[in-house]
Amino acid sequence: MNILTLFGLFAVTAMLVTYALERRSRWFILAFAVACGLGSVYGFLQGAWPFGVVEAIWSVVAVRRWHRAGRS
């Protein structure tokens, strides 16, 4: 395993864990957004730009959900 693969594994694992914990706190929603951002970076670095684009979109969606959760 190289560094890039480990980074991708970390990003996807963080996405899974933070998504599973989102109902506990709105801060897990923000953590999910950050993890999606890391997944996006991984996708672009490894050359899978469609994955990078989709993860970037998920990151924006999650930030919007975090913002809305703070208002209610």
C-alpha positions in Angstrom: 0.0 0.0 0.0 1.3 3.4 -0.9 0.6 6.8 0.8 -2.2 7.7 -1.6 -4.0 4.5 -1.1 -3.8 4.9 2.7 -5.1 8.5 2.4 -8.1 7.2 0.3 -8.8 4.5 2.8 -8.7 7.1 5.6 -11.0 9.4 3.7 -13.6 6.7 2.9 -13.5 5.3 6.4 -14.0 8.8 7.9 -17.0 9.3 5.6 -18.5 6.0 6.7 -18.0 6.6 10.4 -19.2 10.3 10.4 -22.2 9.4 8.3 -23.2 6.7 10.8 -22.9 9.2 13.7 -24.7 12.2 12.1 -27.8 11.8 14.2 -25.8 12.2 17.4 -24.6 15.8 16.7 -24.7 18.3 13.9 -20.9 18.4 14.2 -20.7 14.9 12.7 -22.5 16.4 9.7 -19.7 18.9 9.3 -17.1 16.1 9.9 -18.8 14.2 7.1 -18.5 17.2 4.8 -14.7 17.4 5.6 -14.4 13.7 5.0 -16.1 14.1 1.6 -13.7 16.9 0.8 -10.8 14.6 1.6 -12.4 11.9 -0.6 -12.7 14.5 -3.4 -9.0 15.3 -3.1 -8.2 11.6 -3.2 -10.2 11.1 -6.3 -8.5 13.9 -8.2 -5.0 12.8 -7.0 -5.5 9.3 -8.1 -6.9 10.4 -11.5 -10.5 9.5 -11.0 -11.9 12.9 -11.6 -15.6 11.8 -11.7 -15.2 10.5 -8.2 -13.6 13.7 -7.2 -16.4 15.8 -8.6 -19.1 13.7 -7.0 -17.4 13.9 -3.6 -17.0 17.6 -3.9 -20.7 17.9 -4.5 -21.5 15.7 -1.5 -19.2 18.0 0.6 -21.2 21.1 -0.4 -24.5 19.2 0.3 -23.3 18.2 3.7 -22.2 21.7 4.6 -25.6 23.0 3.7 -27.2 20.3 5.9 -24.9 21.3 8.7 -25.9 24.9 8.3 -29.6 24.1 8.3 -29.2 21.9 11.4 -27.8 24.8 13.3 -30.8 27.0 12.5 -33.4 24.6 13.7 
